[in-house]
Amino acid sequence: MPRHPRRTVSAVALVLSSLLARPGGSQPLDSGAAPADRSTPTARPTQGAPVSPSAPPAPLASHGPRKIDPERARAQVDTLVTDVRRLGGRVGVLALDVANGATLAAFDQRGLYNPASNAKLFTAAAALRLLGPSYRYLTGLYGDASNGAVAELVLRGSGDPSLRTRDLWEMARALRASGVRKVAAIAIDQGYFDTRYVPPAFEQQPEEWAAFRAPVAAASLNANALLFTVRPSKAGQAASVAIDPPGFTVLQGTVTTARRGTPEKLGVRLEPNGQRLVAHLSGHIPEGGRAVSLARRVDDPRLVVAYALKEMLLEVGVDVSGEVRLGGERQKRLLVAHRSAPLGELLSALGKDSDNFYAETIFKTLAAEKRGRPGTAEGAAEVVGETLRELDAFGQDVVLRNGSGLFDAARASPEAIVRLLRAALLDPALGADFTAQLAIGGVDGTLRSRFRGWSKERAIRAKTGTLASVVALSGYVLAPPGRSPIAFAVLASDVPGKIDPARRAIDHFVESLADELWKDARTP
């Protein structure tokens, strides 16, 4: 997972310092082809979800040294609602002046919608508030070493979503450098989380093997996904296949190398087999062609990291005589430690990249840290709900079952999301880090190919959300000097097969907000 430089924090901090100095800064709320958002499967509607009656668009309020044209705002909301309705869907909208809480645009702002990946906003805000941006995950190797031997080496995880093969290699080398040459057995302590590895709502598509649906464990590796890399050889011969991470998967079948110019065709079918997976390979790849990579989730994540560690220890010269198993909870002696990057950096995977695995793992971490181990999704939902209520951003009808918004797991209103956005930006402990993890329009993440006309100002910071019949976008339009930022949320549903036109309608509305806020302030 690439790390995004946190170059936006200082600029956001300047916005915040200017904003908080304004009168009314703490007043309560008035009642292209971008990288794909990683929550893209079908959402099944929840029966009986309450929806408040649609309200007429509210007039635009004044803020800063100039007034935004209320008639233009009303017309833009009307256009958005009409466009979405023409697609057969419905939409809820709310935009607020962050400084004084005045409503700038609204329609069905209290209606409940599936927010898709906009649910990650709740997870990110709660994580920053409860854990802090400096929080780091610890993954350790534990055991009693004597005369270069460890009877049972225990790998204990604390939920690090970012642990990668290279990190495990470093841990294996560090163990050997400490003098260990023999390990009798390897145990994996997964006790930081409960044994429900499949997050709530993920069961709605059990046959989906794509990496975005990977299960969650306390000790995970490569986001509990397997990467198959296939390279051609000579025509008529078998192609080479590498698997990352190693050790857990048994290969069966082959991929052949076809004549040059033959279209590639690859098949990977995974089948659980005891503690491990069997990968059935088929198809062909052209001679002289590029290497092809395919990512697939694992079915049972508990021992993936254990098998990989065994392979790596053997490679670095540590003999492992026994097999791997779950356990080792009582072992306390730390031999090798790996710590993740700070949480403030990890959160870019949520806001910019919409990574479901990171979201679900951080979600469970909140429960483990604040409710006690093992962390559960149900406990995390309670913790996040309590945190949002403290921020006055959790209505009684808001539903959160998982941390990513994947599948049909959440209900939220534009008002609840905007309440959160406003509270986060006004909180000195949250604002800079919360804003920095969002995608920047025209610059990075899932907004890289959207709002390109605003890339110079870097003014549009938002979280995308996409399911088969849902499009969402919530975030900020940051302001030029002397004006107040706008917090907005747009949730559209019931638009299956019409995601692109619905997204264009939403983008047009957000751009109209930016045009008004930056009027006479943009340089050619």
C-alpha positions in Angstrom: 0.0 0.0 0.0 1.7 3.2 -1.1 2.0 5.9 1.6 0.7 9.4 0.7 2.9 12.3 1.9 1.1 14.3 4.5 1.9 17.5 2.6 -1.7 18.9 3.1 -1.6 19.2 6.9 0.1 22.6 7.2 -2.3 24.1 4.7 -5.2 22.7 6.5 -3.9 23.9 9.8 -3.8 27.4 8.4 -7.4 27.1 7.3 -8.3 25.9 10.7 -6.5 28.7 12.6 -8.2 31.3 10.4 -11.6 29.6 10.7 -11.5 29.2 14.5 -10.7 32.8 14.9 -13.9 33.8 13.2 -16.9 34.8 15.3 -19.4 31.9 15.6 -16.7 29.2 14.9 -18.1 27.0 17.6 -21.8 27.6 17.2 -24.0 24.4 16.9 -25.4 23.1 13.6 -28.6 24.6 12.4 -31.3 22.0 12.0 -12.8 10.3 -15.7 -11.7 7.2 -14.8 -10.7 7.6 -11.2 -9.2 4.7 -9.3 -12.1 2.5 -8.5 -13.6 2.9 -5.0 -12.9 -0.5 -3.5 -16.5 -1.1 -2.3 -18.2 -2.0 -5.6 -20.5 -5.0 -5.2 -24.2 -5.1 -5.2 -26.0 -3.4 -2.3 -29.2 -5.1 -1.2 -31.8 -2.7 0.2 -32.9 -2.9 3.8 -36.6 -3.2 4.1 -38.4 -0.6 6.1 -35.5 1.9 6.4 -37.1 5.1 7.5 -36.8 8.1 5.3 -37.8 11.6 6.2 -40.0 13.5 3.8 -38.2 15.5 1.1 -37.7 19.1 2.0 -37.4 22.0 -0.5 -33.9 23.3 -1.1 -32.9 25.8 1.5 -31.7 29.3 0.5 -28.0 29.9 0.6 -26.7 31.7 3.6 -24.0 34.4 3.6 -20.5 33.8 4.9 -17.2 35.5 4.7 -16.9 38.9 3.3 -19.3 38.2 0.4 -22.6 36.5 -0.1 -23.2 33.4 -2.2 -26.1 33.8 -4.6 -29.1 31.9 -3.0 -30.9 31.6 -6.3 -28.0 29.9 -8.0 -27.6 27.5 -5.1 -31.3 26.7 -5.3 -31.1 26.1 -9.0 -28.1 23.8 -8.6 -29.9 21.7 -6.0 -32.9 21.5 -8.2 -30.7 20.4 -11.1 -29.1 17.7 -9.1 -32.4 16.3 -7.7 -33.9 16.4 -11.2 -30.9 14.6 -12.8 -30.9 11.8 -10.2 -34.7 11.4 -10.3 -34.5 11.1 -14.1 -32.1 8.2 -13.5 -34.8 6.5 -11.4 -33.0 7.3 -8.1 -33.3 9.5 -5.1 -30.8 11.8 -3.5 -30.2 13.6 -0.2 -28.0 16.7 0.0 -26.7 19.0 2.7 -24.0 21.8 2.5 -23.1 24.0 5.4 -20.9 27.0 6.2 -18.4 25.4 8.6 -17.8 28.6 10.6 -21.3 29.4 11.6 -23.3 26.2 10.7 -25.6 28.0 8.3 -27.4 25.9 5.7 -26.2 26.6 2.2 -28.1 23.9 0.3 -30.4 21.1 1.4 -32.7 18.4 0.1 -33.9 15.4 2.1 -31.0 16.0 4.4 -32.5 13.8 7.1 -33.3 10.9 4.8 -31.5 7.6 5.4 -29.3 6.2 2.7 -26.7 3.5 2.2 -23.6 5.7 2.5 -21.4 3.0 0.9 -17.7 3.9 1.6 -18.7 7.3 3.1 -19.1 5.1 6.3 -15.3 5.1 6.4 -15.6 8.8 7.5 -17.1 7.6 10.8 -14.4 5.0 11.3 -11.6 7.5 10.6 -12.9 10.2 12.9 -13.4 7.7 15.7 -10.0 6.3 15.3 -8.3 9.7 15.4 -10.3 10.8 18.4 -9.9 7.6 20.4 -6.4 6.3 19.3 -4.8 9.5 18.1 -2.7 10.0 14.9 0.5 8.8 16.6 -0.9 5.3 17.5 1.2 2.4 16.1 0.4 -1.3 15.8 2.8 -3.8 17.3 3.5 -7.2 15.7 5.9 -9.3 17.7 7.9 -12.5 17.8 7.8 -14.0 21.3 9.6 -17.0 22.9 12.2 -18.3 25.3 15.5 -18.5 23.5 18.2 -20.7 24.9 21.5 -21.6 23.2 20.2 -20.4 19.9 17.0 -22.4 20.0 13.3 -21.5 20.6 11.0 -24.3 21.5 7.9 -22.4 20.4 8.1 -19.2 18.5 4.9 -17.1 18.8 3.9 -14.4 16.4 1.3 -12.1 18.0 -0.6 -9.6 16.1 -2.5 -6.5 17.3 -4.5 -5.8 14.2 -1.9 -4.1 11.9 -3.6 -3.8 8.5 -0.3 -2.7 6.9 2.0 -5.7 7.6 3.6 -6.8 4.4 5.9 -9.6 3.2 8.9 -7.3 3.4 8.1 -6.6 7.1 8.0 -10.3 7.9 11.3 -10.8 6.1 12.9 -8.1 8.3 11.5 -9.8 11.4 12.9 -13.2 10.3 16.3 -11.7 9.6 16.3 -9.8 12.9 15.5 -13.1 14.7 18.5 -14.8 13.1 20.7 -11.8 13.9 19.7 -12.2 17.5 21.4 -15.6 17.5 18.4 -17.9 17.0 19.2 -20.8 14.7 16.5 -23.4 15.6 12.8 -23.2 16.1 10.8 -26.3 17.1 7.3 -24.9 16.3 5.5 -21.7 15.3 2.3 -20.5 17.0 0.1 -17.6 16.0 -1.7 -15.7 18.6 -4.9 -14.2 17.0 -6.5 -13.4 20.3 -6.6 -9.6 19.9 -9.7 -10.0 17.7 -12.5 -12.4 18.0 -12.9 -15.4 15.7 -15.5 -13.9 13.4 -13.0 -13.2 10.6 -15.6 -12.2 8.0 -16.9 -8.7 8.8 -20.7 -8.1 9.1 -22.5 -7.9 5.7 -19.6 -9.5 3.9 -21.5 -12.8 3.9 -23.9 -11.2 1.4 -21.5 -12.2 -1.3 -19.8 -15.4 -0.1 -18.6 -16.5 -3.5 -16.7 -13.2 -4.1 -12.9 -14.0 -4.1 -11.7 -10.5 -5.0 -9.2 -8.9 -2.6 -11.6 -6.2 -1.6 -13.6 -8.7 0.4 -10.7 -10.1 2.4 -11.4 -11.4 6.0 -9.9 -9.7 9.0 -7.5 -11.2 11.6 -5.4 -9.8 14.4 -2.2 -11.1 12.7 -2.7 -10.5 8.9 -0.3 -10.4 6.0 -0.7 -8.5 2.8 -4.3 -7.6 3.7 -5.1 -11.3 3.7 -4.8 -11.5 -0.1 -2.7 -13.6 -2.4 -0.9 -12.0 -5.4 -0.3 -14.4 -8.3 2.3 -13.1 -10.7 2.5 -15.1 -14.0 5.5 -14.6 -16.4 5.7 -16.2 -19.8 8.6 -18.4 -20.9 9.0 -20.0 -24.4 6.0 -21.0 -26.5 4.8 -24.4 -25.6 6.3 -24.4 -22.1 4.8 -23.7 -18.7 4.8 -20.1 -17.5 6.4 -19.3 -14.2 4.1 -18.5 -11.3 5.1 -16.7 -8.1 2.8 -16.3 -5.1 3.1 -13.5 -2.5 3.0 -14.3 0.4 4.7 -17.7 0.1 4.0 -20.9 2.0 0.3 -20.9 2.4 -0.9 -21.9 -1.1 -0.3 -25.2 -2.9 -0.3 -24.8 -6.7 -2.0 -27.3 -9.0 -2.4 -27.1 -12.8 -0.3 -24.9 -15.1 -0.5 -21.8 -17.2 1.1 -22.4 -20.6 3.0 -20.0 -22.8 1.3 -19.4 -26.1 2.6 -18.0 -29.4 3.3 -14.3 -29.6 0.2 -12.2 -30.1 -2.2 -14.7 -28.5 -4.6 -12.9 -26.1 -3.9 -13.8 -22.5 -6.4 -15.9 -20.7 -5.8 -16.8 -17.0 -7.8 -18.7 -14.5 -7.2 -19.0 -10.7 -9.7 -21.1 -8.7 -9.0 -21.3 -5.0 -10.1 -24.2 -2.8 -9.7 -24.6 0.9 -7.7 -27.7 1.9 -7.2 -28.2 5.6 -5.2 -25.3 7.0 -4.1 -24.1 3.6 -5.4 -23.2 0.1 -5.1 -25.0 -3.2 -4.8 -22.8 -6.2 -6.0 -24.4 -9.5 -4.3 -22.7 -12.4 -5.4 -22.7 -16.0 -5.1 -20.7 -19.2 -2.2 -19.2 -21.2 -0.1 -16.1 -21.6 1.7 -15.0 -24.8 5.4 -15.4 -25.3 7.2 -12.1 -24.9 4.3 -10.6 -23.2 4.1 -8.7 -19.9 3.9 -10.4 -16.5 0.3 -10.5 -15.3 -0.8 -10.3 -11.7 -4.0 -11.4 -10.1 -5.1 -10.8 -6.5 -7.4 -13.1 -4.6 -8.6 -13.1 -1.0 -7.8 -16.0 1.3 -10.7 -17.9 2.8 -9.3 -18.5 6.3 -6.7 -15.9 7.4 -5.6 -17.4 10.7 -2.4 -19.2 9.6 -1.4 -17.3 6.4 1.3 -15.3 8.3 2.5 -18.5 10.1 3.2 -20.4 6.9 4.9 -17.4 5.4 7.1 -16.9 8.5 8.2 -20.6 8.4 9.3 -20.2 4.7 11.2 -17.0 5.5 13.0 -18.4 8.5 14.2 -21.4 6.5 15.4 -19.0 3.8 17.5 -16.9 6.2 19.0 -20.0 7.8 16.8 -20.7 10.8 15.8 -24.4 11.0 12.1 -25.0 11.7 11.5 -28.6 12.6 7.8 -28.5 13.5 4.5 -27.4 12.0 2.4 -24.2 12.7 -0.6 -23.9 14.9 -2.8 -21.4 16.7 -1.9 -20.5 20.3 0.9 -19.0 22.3 -1.2 -16.7 24.3 0.8 -17.1 27.5 4.2 -16.3 26.0 5.3 -12.8 27.1 9.0 -12.6 26.2 9.4 -10.3 23.2 12.3 -11.2 20.8 11.6 -9.1 17.7 9.2 -6.2 17.3 7.7 -4.5 14.2 5.7 -1.3 14.6 3.5 0.1 11.9 3.5 3.6 10.5 1.5 6.1 12.6 -2.3 5.8 12.4 -2.4 9.3 10.9 -0.6 7.9 7.9 -2.4 4.6 7.7 -5.8 6.4 7.4 -5.0 7.6 3.9 -5.9 4.1 2.9 -9.4 4.8 4.1 -9.9 8.3 2.8 -7.8 8.4 -0.3 -7.9 4.7 -1.4 -11.1 3.5 0.1 -9.5 0.3 1.4 -12.0 -2.0 3.0 -9.5 -4.2 4.8 -7.8 -1.2 6.5 -11.2 0.1 7.5 -12.5 -3.1 9.0 -9.2 -3.8 10.9 -9.1 -0.3 12.3 -12.8 -0.6 13.2 -12.1 -3.8 15.3 -9.0 -2.1 16.8 -11.3 0.5 18.4 -13.2 -2.3 20.1 -10.1 -4.1 21.3 -8.6 -1.0 22.7 -11.7 0.6 24.3 -13.9 -2.5 25.1 -11.2 -5.0 25.8 -9.9 -8.0 24.0 -11.0 -9.7 21.8 -12.2 -6.9 19.7 -15.5 -7.5 17.9 -17.4 -5.7 15.1 -20.4 -5.2 17.4 -18.2 -3.6 20.1 -16.6 -1.4 17.5 -20.0 -0.2 16.3 -20.9 0.7 19.9 -17.6 2.6 20.3 -18.0 4.5 17.1 -21.6 5.3 17.9 -20.7 6.7 21.3 -17.9 8.8 19.8 -20.1 10.2 17.1 -22.8 11.1 19.7 -20.1 13.1 21.5 -19.5 15.0 18.3 -23.3 15.5 17.9 -23.0 13.5 14.6 -25.0 10.4 15.3 -28.8 10.5 14.8 -30.9 7.8 16.4 -31.6 6.2 13.0 -28.0 5.9 11.9 -26.9 2.3 11.5 -23.3 1.1 11.3 -22.6 -2.7 11.2 -19.1 -2.6 9.8 -16.3 -0.1 9.4 -16.0 0.1 5.6 -19.6 0.5 4.3 -19.2 -2.5 2.1 -22.4 -4.2 1.0 -25.6 -3.4 2.8 -24.2 -2.6 6.2 -25.0 1.0 7.0 -27.6 3.8 7.0 -26.8 7.4 7.4 -28.3 10.8 6.5 -26.5 13.7 4.8 -27.1 15.6 8.0 -25.3 13.1 10.2 -22.3 13.1 7.8 -22.1 16.8 7.6 -22.4 17.1 11.4 -19.3 14.9 11.6 -17.4 16.8 8.9 -18.1 20.1 10.6 -17.2 18.9 14.1 -14.0 17.3 12.8 -12.8 20.4 11.1 -13.6 22.6 14.1 -11.7 20.3 16.5 -8.0 21.2 16.7 -7.1 17.6 17.6 -8.9 16.2 14.6 -9.1 18.7 11.8 -5.7 18.6 10.1 -5.3 14.8 10.2 -8.9 14.1 9.3 -8.7 16.4 6.3 -5.3 15.1 5.2 -6.6 11.5 4.8 -9.3 12.6 2.3 -8.7 12.4 -1.5 -7.9 15.7 -3.2 -9.9 16.5 -6.2 -7.8 16.2 -9.4 -4.7 15.1 -7.5 -4.9 11.7 -5.7 -6.8 8.7 -4.5 -10.3 8.0 -5.8 -10.6 11.6 -6.9 -7.5 11.7 -9.0 -9.5 11.9 -12.3 -12.4 14.0 -10.9 -12.4 17.7 -10.3 -9.3 18.2 -12.4 -10.1 21.9 -12.9 -9.6 22.3 -9.1 -6.2 20.5 -8.8 -4.3 23.8 -8.5 -6.3 25.1 -5.6 -6.5 21.6 -4.0 -9.8 22.8 -2.6 -12.1 19.8 -2.9 -11.3 17.1 -0.3 -13.8 14.3 -0.1 -14.6 10.6 0.4 -16.1 8.7 -2.4 -18.6 5.9 -2.1 -19.8 3.4 -4.8 -21.9 0.3 -4.8 -23.9 -1.2 -7.6 -26.8 1.2 -7.1 -25.3 3.8 -4.8 -23.1 6.9 -5.4 -21.9 9.1 -2.5 -19.5 12.0 -2.1 -18.9 13.8 1.2 -16.2 16.2 2.3 -15.1 19.8 2.1 -14.7 22.7 -0.3 -11.8 24.5 1.4 -11.9 28.2 1.1 -9.6 31.0 0.0 -8.4 33.4 2.6 -11.1 35.3 4.4 -13.9 32.9 3.7 -15.3 29.8 5.4 -15.0 26.2 4.1 -18.1 24.3 3.1 -18.9 20.8 4.5 -21.1 18.8 2.2 -22.7 15.4 1.8 -24.5 14.0 -1.3 -26.0 10.5 -1.1 -27.7 9.0 -4.1 -29.3 5.6 -4.3 -31.4 3.3 -6.5 -29.3 4.1 -9.6 -28.2 0.6 -10.8 -26.4 0.7 -14.1 -26.4 4.5 -14.0 -23.5 5.1 -11.6 -21.5 7.3 -14.1 -24.3 9.8 -14.9 -25.2 10.0 -11.2 -21.6 10.7 -10.3 -21.4 13.4 -13.0 -24.5 15.1 -11.5 -23.0 15.1 -8.1 -19.7 16.4 -9.3 -21.4 19.2 -11.1 -23.2 20.2 -7.9 -20.0 20.2 -5.9 -18.2 22.2 -8.5 -21.0 24.8 -8.4 -20.3 25.2 -4.6 -16.6 25.6 -5.3 -17.3 28.1 -8.0 -19.4 30.2 -5.7 -17.0 30.0 -2.8 -14.0 30.8 -4.9 -15.6 33.5 -7.0 -13.2 36.3 -7.7 -10.5 34.5 -5.8 -9.0 32.1 -8.4 -6.0 33.1 -10.4 -6.0 32.4 -14.2 
